[in-house]
Amino acid sequence: ILAMESDVRDDIEAGRLVSVLDDWTPALPPLSLYYPSRRNPTAAFKAFIDFVRRQGGPTSGG
């Protein structure tokens, strides 16, 4: 299968799946989110940003 590593990482670590063709797998850039800073984001949008930051690891910006 072709899957997001984060979705199958536990299975790979447990040995239920094996990663193959690693040399052919492109490294993807980190998720970027651009939005106008001069507007007040909605509560739902703020919650989404907080969720992505918690899931995605290190981030820049504030």
C-alpha positions as CSV (number, residue, x, y, z in Angstrom):
1,I,0.0,0.0,0.0
2,L,0.9,3.6,-0.2
3,A,0.0,5.2,3.1
4,M,1.0,8.2,5.2
5,E,3.8,7.0,7.5
6,S,2.1,8.5,10.5
7,D,-0.9,6.3,9.9
8,V,1.1,3.0,9.8
9,R,4.1,3.9,12.0
10,D,2.8,1.7,14.9
11,D,2.4,-1.3,12.5
12,I,5.9,-0.8,11.1
13,E,7.4,-0.6,14.5
14,A,5.5,-3.7,15.6
15,G,6.7,-5.7,12.6
16,R,3.2,-6.1,11.1
17,L,4.2,-4.1,8.1
18,V,7.5,-3.7,6.3
19,S,8.6,-0.5,4.5
20,V,9.9,-1.2,1.0
21,L,11.2,1.0,-1.8
22,D,12.4,3.6,0.7
23,D,14.9,4.9,-2.0
24,W,11.9,5.7,-4.2
25,T,9.8,7.4,-1.6
26,P,10.1,11.1,-1.8
27,A,10.5,13.1,1.4
28,L,7.5,15.4,1.8
29,P,7.9,18.9,3.1
30,P,6.2,19.7,6.4
31,L,2.6,20.9,6.3
32,S,2.3,24.7,5.8
33,L,-0.7,26.7,6.4
34,Y,-1.0,30.3,5.2
35,Y,-3.8,32.6,6.3
36,P,-4.2,36.3,6.7
37,S,-3.0,37.5,10.1
38,R,-5.0,40.7,10.1
39,R,-8.3,38.8,10.3
40,N,-9.6,37.3,13.5
41,P,-9.8,33.5,13.0
42,T,-12.9,31.7,14.0
43,A,-12.8,29.4,17.1
44,A,-13.0,26.4,14.8
45,F,-10.1,27.5,12.8
46,K,-8.0,28.2,16.0
47,A,-8.9,24.7,17.2
48,F,-7.8,23.2,13.9
49,I,-4.4,25.0,14.1
50,D,-3.9,23.9,17.6
51,F,-4.7,20.3,16.6
52,V,-2.3,20.3,13.7
53,R,0.5,21.8,15.8
54,R,0.0,19.1,18.4
55,Q,0.0,16.3,15.8
56,G,2.8,17.7,13.6
57,G,5.6,18.3,16.0
58,P,7.8,21.4,15.8
59,T,6.4,24.4,14.2
60,S,7.5,28.0,13.5
61,G,5.4,31.0,13.9
62,G,2.9,31.8,16.5
